Amino acid sequence: MMDEVWSRGWSEAHKAALRARDDLAQAGQPMPTLWDEVRMLVRDLIRPAVKNERSETCCDAQGCQSAA
């Protein structure tokens, strides 16, 4: 029973991936591959995105409700 559920889920996911590939091909955009995803993941692990740090002075007692 579990194999049937898994197989059905995999089949639906495979059909959705093929539809997405066809949609991107019709739009003229290249389909990202697993290798592209791995390269982006490694790039992000080596050089993480810079987060914008909020300054502590942005919320003063008179202008900010959460400081009250």
N, C-alpha and C positions, 0 to 999 in steps of 0.2 A: 504494500500500500504506500509506504513512504517513497519507494522508488518511482511509483506512478506519479505522485505529487511532484517530486523533484524533476522528473522527466517533462512533465507538463509545464512547470515553471521555466525550465531551461529552454524548452521549445518556444514559449512565448517571448522570452528574453532574446532568443536568437532571431526570431521574426522581427522584433522591434529594432534590433541592431541592423538588420538588413534594410529595413525601411529607412532608418536614419542615414545609412550609407547611401542609399539611392537619393534621398532628399538632398544631402550635401553634394552629391555628384551632379544633380540637376541644377543646383545653385552655383556650381563652379568652384566649390570649396573642397579642399582635400580632406579626406577622412583621417582623423588622428588615429595613429596606431598605438599598440601597447608599448612599443619602443619609445614613441614620443612621450607617452605618459610617464614612463620610467625615467626618461631624461629630465622631464620637468620636475619630477619628485626629487631626484638627486640634486638638481640645481637648487631647489628650494631648501633642501637639507643642508647643502654646503653654504649657501648664501641666503638665509631667511629674509623674508620681506621686512622692511623697516616699518615699525608701527609708529603712528603719530602719538606721542605722549601728551596727555592733557596736562596743562600747567595747573598748579594748585591755586594760582591767583585768579582763575577764571570765575570762581564762585565766592563772592564776598558776602558778608552777612546782610547787607542792605539790598543787593540786587538779585539774590538767589533765594528761592523759596526753600530749597533743600537744606540750606545752611541754618535755617531758623529752628 
